Amino acid sequence: MDSLVICNTVEKLKDKCTKLWWDTDKFSPIFSEEINLKEKILKERAMNKFLSDLFSHLKNCPENENTQVEWRNTLWSMIKTFGHASGFTEDEINGDFSKSLPTITHKFICSVKGFDNTIRLDKMVQALRNVWIMNILQVLFNLKVEYTPSIFAYSMLYPYTDNYLDSPLISLEDKKSINERFKSRLEGKEIKSNNSYEAALFKLVSLIEGQYPRAHYSEVYESLLCIHSAQSRSLTQQSHMTSPYESDILGISTEKGGTSVLADAYLVNGRLSEAESDFIFAYGTLLQLCDDLQDAKEDLSNEHMTIFSETSEKWPLDNITNALFDYSNKIIDLDEGFTSIEGTKMKTFLKKNLISLIFEAISQNYNLYSSDYIKNIEKYYPFRMSYTRKLYKKIKNNYSSFENIHGYSIDDVILIATDVD
């Protein structure tokens, strides 16, 4: 696809996805069979045991490198066994992807520590998720699942820029100023950084330039300018809460999510066909809307406008969440691109995980729904909603209070656990 038409294509893709959203079923999501209370309690007990065994094993990570090999093998066997019991098997996911993920995770964490050793693992979650998304795209493109400079650079750029733009502690004027300078650097201009934050951003762009020379991969940088433009427009979501008739809030989220994953794809494959762009952009919009639902309470508190935070001010999120379930199915079932056996298998895996992601977002925002909706939707979720809310708190507490018998931090132990080469 010619770089000169990418941003024009983004407008067409955004229109296509917003039309698809308005065509969703708002009233009757279709799920698999109901899960009765007895099954839920059994699944909750299994999850409690797994987490207890997992953190116990992590706390007993040994010092001796030879002993660590056996410890690591036991850990991954434990995780694999639990995954099978939870319904995730090797047949459902690309083997290269599942085998490579621990190594890639390890390399990324090491790279982050070398780039900025003040960042703790719990602050890397957003960046790590983007790493894994780019690995998923490698599967869709039938490429080797591997770690690249661009995967590191872009996965760090996203939280660096997105979190900066989302911060309520930084003025809108400062955000707009640094946005303009960052745009100049993405355009290839050599400009001197004003502070450590800019220096980090510019260094990450240089890493991408090292893998994708501008003279041969202009589409890569056009795609980065498209996500930059979308992020700049998303600043209007932060000005104040308004009615949906004043700002195209759906369009802003759609463009931001779509261009983000579109850039992922260009940084994975260098170039895209029209069909590939269609699916990838749509998938990005879906991930963004799932994030917006997850953050509905926080966005409402910070007066950040999304279709979910706006709706929650006046109405329960029942129907709009039903729309998200239907939108997810429509996107993953799109015929555009990636119709190989491995691509189709990955799409099926993504659909299953997206449904779980939406369920989890509902459980964290349960008070934004009607009681009837929660009661009905809970029938199809593996756990009770009340259990899920406690589960996240339990995991956070285990993480924050972690103490290894040899004095390792939780970050150290995870690095050892993922060092599988």
DOGU-737074 format. One line per 5 residues: their letters; for each residue x negated, y, z negated of C-alpha. Coordinates in nm, 3 decimals. Each point is the difference from the previous one (the first is absolute). Example, Ala and Ser with C-alpha at 12.3 -4.5 7.8 and 13.67 -1.06 7.14 Angstrom:
<vexnus>
AS = -1.230 -0.450 -0.780 | -0.137 0.344 0.066 $
</vexnus>
This chain:
<vexnus>
MDSLV = 0.000 0.000 0.000 | -0.147 0.338 0.103 | -0.093 0.213 -0.301 | 0.173 0.305 0.148 | 0.340 -0.166 -0.030 $
ICNTV = -0.032 -0.156 -0.347 | 0.155 0.292 -0.191 | 0.281 0.027 0.258 | 0.054 -0.374 -0.044 | 0.024 0.053 -0.376 $
EKLKD = 0.301 0.227 0.051 | 0.172 -0.264 0.212 | -0.079 -0.274 -0.252 | 0.124 0.216 -0.286 | 0.329 0.062 0.181 $
KCTKL = 0.035 -0.370 0.073 | -0.055 -0.097 -0.364 | 0.233 0.266 -0.141 | 0.274 -0.117 0.238 | -0.065 -0.355 -0.116 $
WWDTD = 0.036 0.116 -0.360 | 0.337 0.166 0.064 | 0.117 -0.320 0.168 | -0.068 -0.212 -0.311 | 0.264 -0.183 -0.200 $
KFSPI = 0.050 0.194 -0.324 | 0.239 -0.241 -0.168 | -0.079 -0.370 0.036 | -0.361 -0.117 -0.020 | -0.045 -0.368 0.082 $
FSEEI = -0.222 -0.211 -0.225 | -0.074 -0.366 -0.051 | 0.173 -0.210 -0.262 | 0.069 0.135 -0.347 | -0.241 -0.090 -0.282 $
NLKEK = 0.180 -0.102 -0.317 | -0.097 0.107 -0.350 | -0.161 -0.334 -0.088 | -0.229 0.021 0.305 | -0.091 0.359 -0.085 $
ILKER = -0.097 -0.091 -0.356 | -0.216 -0.286 0.128 | -0.174 0.232 0.245 | -0.054 0.258 -0.275 | -0.157 -0.261 -0.226 $
AMNKF = -0.227 -0.113 0.283 | -0.104 0.361 0.063 | -0.069 0.059 -0.370 | -0.217 -0.312 -0.017 | -0.187 0.095 0.316 $
LSDLF = -0.077 0.351 -0.127 | -0.104 -0.132 -0.341 | -0.231 -0.259 0.160 | -0.130 0.252 0.253 | -0.105 0.268 -0.249 $
SHLKN = -0.138 -0.264 -0.236 | -0.216 -0.131 0.283 | -0.112 0.351 0.097 | -0.095 0.076 -0.360 | -0.221 -0.311 0.000 $
CPENE = -0.200 0.093 0.308 | -0.351 -0.133 -0.073 | -0.333 0.181 0.029 | -0.194 -0.276 0.176 | 0.029 0.025 0.379 $
NTQVE = 0.003 -0.377 0.050 | 0.280 -0.038 -0.254 | 0.187 0.284 0.170 | 0.035 -0.212 0.315 | 0.202 -0.264 -0.184 $
WRNTL = 0.193 0.270 -0.188 | 0.083 0.172 0.331 | 0.111 -0.324 0.167 | 0.231 -0.074 -0.292 | 0.145 0.351 0.021 $
WSMIK = 0.086 -0.022 0.370 | 0.138 -0.351 -0.043 | 0.225 0.135 -0.275 | 0.123 0.285 0.223 | 0.053 -0.233 0.297 $
TFGHA = 0.201 -0.246 -0.209 | 0.223 0.276 -0.135 | 0.048 0.136 0.352 | 0.114 -0.340 0.123 | 0.241 -0.034 -0.293 $
SGFTE = 0.141 0.344 0.086 | 0.068 -0.100 0.359 | -0.311 0.132 0.180 | -0.178 -0.270 0.201 | -0.284 -0.004 0.252 $
DEING = 0.251 -0.060 0.280 | 0.152 0.342 -0.063 | -0.312 0.208 0.048 | -0.305 0.019 0.222 | -0.282 -0.212 -0.142 $
DFSKS = -0.275 0.245 0.100 | 0.189 0.277 -0.181 | 0.047 -0.190 -0.327 | -0.360 -0.129 -0.004 | -0.155 0.338 0.079 $
LPTIT = 0.206 0.212 -0.241 | -0.208 -0.059 -0.319 | -0.328 0.076 0.181 | 0.141 0.312 0.166 | 0.144 0.117 -0.333 $
HKFIC = -0.340 -0.050 -0.163 | -0.181 0.193 0.273 | 0.249 0.284 -0.018 | -0.027 0.036 -0.379 | -0.381 -0.001 0.027 $
SVKGF = 0.018 0.266 0.272 | 0.229 0.216 -0.212 | -0.233 -0.027 -0.299 | -0.291 0.103 0.220 | 0.198 0.290 0.147 $
DNTIR = 0.151 0.128 -0.327 | -0.081 -0.196 -0.318 | 0.255 0.199 -0.201 | 0.292 -0.178 0.171 | 0.144 -0.288 -0.204 $
LDKMV = 0.168 -0.299 0.155 | 0.350 0.106 -0.105 | -0.050 0.316 0.207 | -0.101 -0.204 0.306 | 0.334 -0.178 0.040 $
QALRN = 0.130 0.231 0.272 | -0.327 -0.020 0.192 | -0.021 -0.377 -0.041 | 0.351 -0.039 0.133 | -0.104 0.187 0.314 $
VWIMN = -0.303 -0.228 0.037 | 0.231 -0.301 -0.005 | 0.240 0.165 0.246 | -0.291 0.047 0.241 | -0.093 -0.367 -0.050 $
ILQVL = 0.361 -0.093 0.082 | -0.031 0.205 0.319 | -0.316 -0.193 0.088 | 0.210 -0.317 -0.013 | 0.267 0.156 0.220 $
FNLKV = -0.266 0.102 0.254 | -0.155 -0.349 -0.014 | -0.326 0.151 -0.125 | -0.241 -0.138 -0.257 | 0.114 0.096 -0.351 $
EYTPS = -0.297 0.198 -0.127 | -0.117 0.308 -0.189 | -0.111 0.297 0.212 | -0.127 0.356 -0.066 | 0.327 0.141 0.135 $
IFAYS = 0.207 -0.218 -0.232 | -0.192 0.142 -0.296 | 0.003 0.360 0.127 | 0.367 0.024 0.092 | 0.118 -0.193 -0.307 $
MLYPY = -0.185 0.257 -0.212 | 0.110 0.298 0.211 | 0.365 -0.080 -0.057 | 0.001 0.016 -0.381 | -0.253 0.286 0.000 $
TDNYL = 0.224 0.216 0.219 | 0.343 -0.133 -0.098 | -0.057 0.016 -0.376 | -0.155 0.345 0.034 | 0.300 0.125 0.195 $
DSPLI = 0.242 -0.163 -0.246 | -0.168 0.148 -0.310 | 0.221 0.256 -0.180 | -0.315 0.152 -0.156 | -0.127 0.139 0.332 $
SLEDK = 0.167 0.304 0.155 | 0.173 -0.020 0.336 | -0.237 0.268 0.132 | -0.310 -0.202 -0.094 | 0.149 -0.312 0.159 $
KSINE = 0.068 0.184 0.326 | -0.351 0.149 0.003 | -0.185 -0.327 -0.042 | 0.238 -0.164 0.247 | -0.110 0.243 0.270 $
RFKSR = -0.368 -0.065 -0.065 | 0.055 -0.374 -0.001 | 0.181 0.029 0.334 | -0.304 0.175 0.148 | -0.223 -0.286 -0.115 $
LEGKE = 0.237 -0.259 0.150 | -0.021 0.193 0.328 | -0.374 -0.062 -0.003 | -0.118 0.341 -0.113 | -0.306 0.010 -0.224 $
IKSNN = 0.097 0.205 -0.303 | -0.173 0.025 -0.337 | 0.194 -0.128 -0.299 | 0.097 0.251 -0.269 | 0.018 -0.247 -0.288 $
SYEAA = -0.047 -0.366 -0.095 | 0.356 -0.086 0.105 | -0.058 0.129 0.353 | -0.342 -0.165 0.012 | 0.163 -0.337 -0.072 $
LFKLV = 0.265 0.052 0.270 | -0.255 0.101 0.261 | -0.227 -0.294 -0.084 | 0.288 -0.241 0.054 | 0.065 0.151 0.344 $
SLIEG = -0.369 -0.050 0.082 | 0.031 -0.371 -0.083 | 0.283 -0.035 0.253 | -0.207 0.187 0.260 | -0.277 -0.253 -0.056 $
QYPRA = 0.229 -0.287 0.102 | 0.208 0.180 0.263 | -0.201 0.254 0.205 | 0.225 0.291 0.094 | -0.107 -0.015 0.367 $
HYSEV = 0.148 -0.349 0.040 | 0.283 -0.010 -0.256 | 0.182 0.331 0.021 | 0.330 -0.176 -0.086 | -0.135 -0.088 -0.344 $
YESLL = -0.048 0.367 -0.088 | 0.326 0.104 0.161 | 0.175 -0.248 -0.230 | -0.182 0.143 -0.303 | 0.112 0.350 0.100 $
CIHSA = 0.357 -0.130 0.027 | 0.002 -0.130 -0.360 | -0.166 0.324 -0.111 | 0.275 0.199 0.167 | 0.265 -0.221 -0.164 $
QSRSL = -0.160 0.047 -0.342 | -0.005 0.376 0.052 | 0.370 -0.001 0.084 | 0.068 -0.214 -0.305 | -0.109 0.295 -0.218 $
TQQSH = 0.348 0.143 0.064 | 0.132 -0.291 -0.209 | -0.172 0.154 -0.301 | 0.125 0.358 0.017 | 0.329 -0.055 -0.182 $
MTSPY = 0.303 -0.224 0.008 | 0.231 0.092 0.286 | 0.298 -0.146 0.180 | -0.062 -0.244 0.288 | 0.139 0.269 0.232 $
ESDIL = -0.295 0.231 -0.066 | -0.290 -0.238 0.076 | -0.039 -0.317 0.203 | -0.108 -0.205 -0.301 | 0.059 -0.335 0.171 $
GISTE = -0.199 0.114 0.302 | -0.290 0.116 -0.218 | -0.026 -0.334 -0.183 | 0.042 -0.191 0.326 | -0.277 0.194 0.172 $
KGGTS = -0.236 -0.025 -0.297 | 0.042 -0.375 -0.042 | -0.003 -0.076 0.370 | -0.310 0.201 0.083 | -0.186 -0.138 -0.303 $
VLADA = 0.026 -0.362 0.117 | -0.044 0.107 0.363 | -0.341 0.138 -0.102 | -0.068 -0.329 -0.182 | 0.058 -0.184 0.327 $
YLVNG = -0.222 0.226 0.210 | -0.278 -0.041 -0.257 | 0.041 -0.378 0.021 | 0.031 -0.043 0.377 | -0.120 0.325 0.156 $
RLSEA = 0.288 0.013 0.248 | 0.370 -0.095 0.001 | 0.261 -0.091 0.258 | 0.339 0.169 -0.002 | 0.168 -0.311 -0.143 $
ESDFI = -0.258 -0.029 -0.275 | 0.044 0.366 -0.092 | 0.377 -0.046 -0.023 | -0.017 -0.279 -0.255 | -0.286 0.144 -0.205 $
FAYGT = 0.156 0.345 -0.031 | 0.332 -0.154 -0.105 | -0.173 -0.221 -0.257 | -0.172 0.308 -0.142 | 0.331 0.182 -0.043 $
LLQLC = 0.135 -0.301 -0.188 | -0.296 -0.006 -0.242 | 0.040 0.374 -0.061 | 0.370 -0.032 -0.080 | -0.076 -0.288 -0.239 $
DDLQD = -0.256 0.226 -0.171 | 0.254 0.282 -0.017 | 0.249 -0.229 -0.172 | -0.267 -0.122 -0.243 | -0.088 0.362 -0.087 $
AKEDL = 0.357 0.132 -0.014 | -0.010 0.093 -0.371 | -0.344 0.157 0.017 | 0.087 0.194 0.317 | 0.321 0.129 -0.159 $
SNEHM = -0.193 0.111 -0.308 | -0.264 0.178 0.213 | 0.262 0.145 0.236 | -0.146 -0.189 0.297 | 0.271 -0.054 0.257 $
TIFSE = 0.062 -0.343 0.154 | 0.326 -0.154 0.111 | 0.001 -0.199 -0.326 | -0.085 0.280 -0.244 | 0.254 0.229 0.168 $
TSEKW = 0.273 -0.263 -0.009 | -0.067 -0.092 -0.363 | 0.086 0.354 -0.110 | 0.362 -0.042 0.105 | 0.074 -0.364 0.075 $
PLDNI = -0.115 -0.351 -0.096 | -0.258 -0.154 0.234 | 0.222 -0.300 0.079 | 0.085 0.060 0.366 | -0.329 0.162 0.101 $
TNALF = -0.187 -0.301 -0.139 | 0.229 -0.234 0.193 | -0.103 0.201 0.306 | -0.367 -0.058 -0.087 | 0.055 -0.378 -0.017 $
DYSNK = 0.164 0.006 0.343 | -0.264 0.236 0.141 | -0.270 -0.242 -0.117 | 0.163 -0.288 0.187 | 0.048 0.208 0.314 $
IIDLD = -0.364 0.114 0.004 | -0.161 -0.339 -0.057 | 0.230 -0.157 0.260 | -0.102 0.251 0.269 | -0.112 -0.178 0.317 $
EGFTS = -0.270 0.255 0.080 | -0.353 -0.145 -0.009 | -0.166 -0.273 -0.208 | 0.203 -0.298 0.115 | -0.280 -0.257 -0.030 $
IEGTK = 0.041 -0.294 -0.239 | -0.219 0.167 -0.263 | 0.170 0.337 0.055 | 0.347 -0.150 -0.043 | -0.113 -0.187 -0.312 $
MKTFL = -0.140 0.321 -0.149 | 0.322 0.190 0.074 | 0.199 -0.268 -0.186 | -0.237 0.031 -0.294 | 0.033 0.381 0.004 $
KKNLI = 0.381 -0.019 0.000 | -0.002 -0.223 -0.308 | -0.237 0.230 -0.185 | 0.185 0.317 0.095 | 0.322 -0.136 -0.150 $
SLIFE = -0.189 -0.069 -0.325 | -0.148 0.351 0.011 | 0.345 0.157 0.026 | 0.135 -0.219 -0.280 | -0.287 0.110 -0.225 $
AISQN = 0.066 0.366 0.082 | 0.365 -0.048 -0.098 | -0.102 -0.152 -0.334 | -0.227 0.296 -0.078 | 0.273 0.250 0.087 $
YNLYS = 0.298 -0.197 -0.132 | 0.161 0.303 -0.169 | 0.035 0.169 0.341 | 0.248 -0.270 0.107 | 0.355 -0.086 -0.098 $
SDYIK = 0.030 -0.281 -0.254 | 0.206 -0.204 0.250 | -0.276 0.025 0.259 | -0.270 -0.116 -0.243 | 0.220 -0.285 -0.116 $
NIEKY = 0.061 -0.115 0.358 | -0.353 0.046 0.137 | -0.154 -0.177 -0.300 | 0.164 -0.325 0.115 | -0.252 -0.026 0.284 $
YPFRM = -0.314 0.105 -0.186 | -0.230 -0.270 -0.152 | -0.006 0.178 -0.338 | 0.237 0.195 -0.214 | -0.044 0.375 0.057 $
SYTRK = -0.065 0.055 -0.370 | -0.281 -0.256 0.014 | -0.161 0.165 0.304 | -0.015 0.339 -0.175 | -0.171 -0.160 -0.301 $
LYKKI = -0.232 -0.196 0.229 | -0.159 0.312 0.147 | -0.056 0.146 -0.346 | -0.153 -0.328 -0.113 | -0.244 -0.007 0.292 $
KNNYS = -0.101 0.363 -0.062 | -0.054 -0.068 -0.371 | -0.212 -0.308 0.077 | -0.206 0.207 0.241 | -0.051 0.300 -0.230 $
SFENI = -0.080 -0.211 -0.310 | -0.224 -0.251 0.181 | -0.300 -0.130 -0.195 | -0.237 -0.259 0.147 | -0.197 -0.220 -0.242 $
HGYSI = -0.326 0.119 0.157 | 0.095 0.366 0.017 | 0.090 0.015 0.369 | 0.258 0.259 0.102 | 0.307 -0.116 0.194 $
DDVIL = -0.152 0.160 0.312 | -0.323 -0.200 -0.050 | 0.192 -0.325 -0.038 | 0.207 0.059 0.315 | -0.320 0.072 0.194 $
IATDV = -0.143 -0.332 -0.121 | 0.328 -0.178 0.079 | 0.006 0.125 0.360 | -0.370 -0.068 0.070 | 0.077 -0.323 0.186 $
D = -0.273 0.005 0.266 $
</vexnus>
